[in-house]
Amino acid sequence: MVKIAVTGKGGVGKTTLSGTLARMLARDGYDVLAIDADADMNLASSLGIEKAPQPLTDYKDLIEERAGEKGGMFNYNPKVDDVVNKFGVVGPDNVKMLVMGTVERGGSGCMCPASAFLKAFLRHVVLKDSSAVILDMEAGIEHLGRGTTRGIDLMIVVVEPGMRSIETAQRIKELSEGIEIKHLAAVINKGTSANIKPKLEELGIPVLGQIPYDPDLVEADFNGLSPIDVGGKWVDSVTEIKDRMLEMIAGFEKDN
């Protein structure tokens, strides 16, 4: 089983790439679970799912039962093996989907059980032998600080032309090294790689490929359609990226 996280700064196309990769892997014969771990929770539309499942963090009684303990303590390893079947939905190409939801902050009280529950799920989720988990992460780097991406086989950083996107990629790489994420790769969206690819390679982040601006993708978004159901040069580029991604992961496994 492979676990892939897709991250980057806001607005770079993480969710669109996540949903398209999930559908493509499913068409390749993988048993795919797509997890929406972004606070905006838009992965369903990218997958072609009309109604997203309720976020796991809404099931407060479940979290309290599984992760909470008497005396205000919490269980680091709650039971999570039935979560997909009970709280997920199945979309086009038989892609399973879950929405993680957001962990409340500030004056909302301690959310340690919810955080423990989500981390345990990401660590222990197991599907069939030939399976893939795609996580659409929230924008930025906060999820790395919470450690919710531990155990990821490959983290894909989506970047676009501009130094802010490069700086985010650099911070992601620096933080990932502290939470046992060994492999990063980048996808360049919305522009050419002439000036961006060398900067990423200087950071030690290999580039899987680049995705051109595609007006068909914009139209698909306005019409609420999944990009893979519309096609076009954007989807063609992601197909090549998916193939390189699988080759890269196979190389990791061979090295291990």
Disulfide bonds with the S-S distance in Angstrom:
none
